[in-house]
Amino acid sequence: GISDDDFAASMALLIPVDANWVVDGNGKLAKASCEHVWGEEITSQPTCSAEGVKTYTCSSCGSSYTELVAKLPHTVTHVAYVAPSLEAAGNIEYWYCTVCSTAWKDEARTQTISLTDVVLPQVAAGNVAYMNGTAYTTVEAAVTAANGAAGADTIYLLCDATVNAQLAITSDITITAAKAVSLQVAEKVSGSVIYGTAGTLTITGASEDAKITIAASTKSQSMVKLNGGNAVLTNVQLKGNTSSTVTVANGNCVQIEVGTLTAKNVTLTDCKGDGIRVYAGATANVDNVTISGAGKYGVNILGTLNIYNTAHADQALSVSNTKDHGIRVEGTAQSHLNNVPAGTYAIKAENNKGRGIVVTSGSINLSH
C-alpha cells in the first residue's frame, strides 16, 4: 500500500496551492494564516441624510470588511418670519438644511416640516391688515382681535387705510409694516385716536424713510393718549388736528398720563395743544424726535424726560414753530448723549413764539 507520507506528497502535486492555502500534515487542504495588511477606502460618501461606507481590504490575501461612516452635520440656515402681503406670499419662521432641504419648525430641530408648509398664502385684495394667519378689512378689527387674544400679538399693515373707530389698547400689541403706510382717521372719530389703558403698544415703521403715518381728522383730539400701559413709537409720523373743533387743552398730540413713552425717529406736526405732554409720575424717552407747529408747547414735562441720540442725528430733540415755549420743564429733563459726534446736540429749539426752553420748577441737565 501507499504510506500516509507518500499520499500527502502526491496530493501536494495534484492540488494547486497558493499563498492562501496549504496541505496540512494530515494531507488535508487548509486556509493559510495571514498577517493582514489593511488598506482603507471610502466606498460610499456620507451625507447629512445618509451614512457612508468605509471598506477595508487586505493587500496580501484580498480579505475585506466594511464599517459605517457617520452622517455629516446639517448645514442649517435660519429663515425669519415674513408676513404675507397683498403683493406676495410670506412664510413662517423656520430652519432648513441647504444641502438636503430638510426643514424644521424649531431651532432645536425636533419638529420637521415640509418646505411647502412653511409658505403663508398671499393676502387677498380688500384687506388692510394681517395677524396670526387672519386677514382683516379694517385696522380696528385687527386691534380688537389682538386685545382679545392671549399673549402679545403683531398686526402687519398691508396698505394705506382709514381708521373708522378709536384704537383702544388693553394688551401688548405691535403694529408694523414692511413699507411706508398712511392711516387716515375718519371724520366720525372724535376723542383720542389711540387710547391705551394697559399693556404696551408698539408702532414700528419699516425705516426712518418709510414711516407709518397717522393723520388726524378735524374731530380728533390726542393722537396717542396713555392712561395706563406704555407706548413705543419707532419710525412714526403723527399729524395732529389744528381745527377749531379741538381745544388746546385736549389737543395734545401725545399725552402720557400714566406709563412710559419711548419715541425714536418720530415726527409730530400740527398739534393743537402740546406736541408731547408728560404728566407727573410718567416718563418720556425721546431719540431723534422732531416736533413742529404745536399750538402750545412742543414738549411739556411735568414728569420725566430722557433725551437720547443713538441715531447720531444733528439733534436728539428738535422743537420749532410752536405758539408758546419750545420746551417747558416742571419735572425733570436729562440728556444721555454718550459717544456722539461733535456738533450733535441734545435739543434744537427755534422759531418758537415763546422761549426755547423754560424751567418753571424741577431741573434740566443737558450735558453732552
Disulfide bonds with the S-S distance in Angstrom:
none
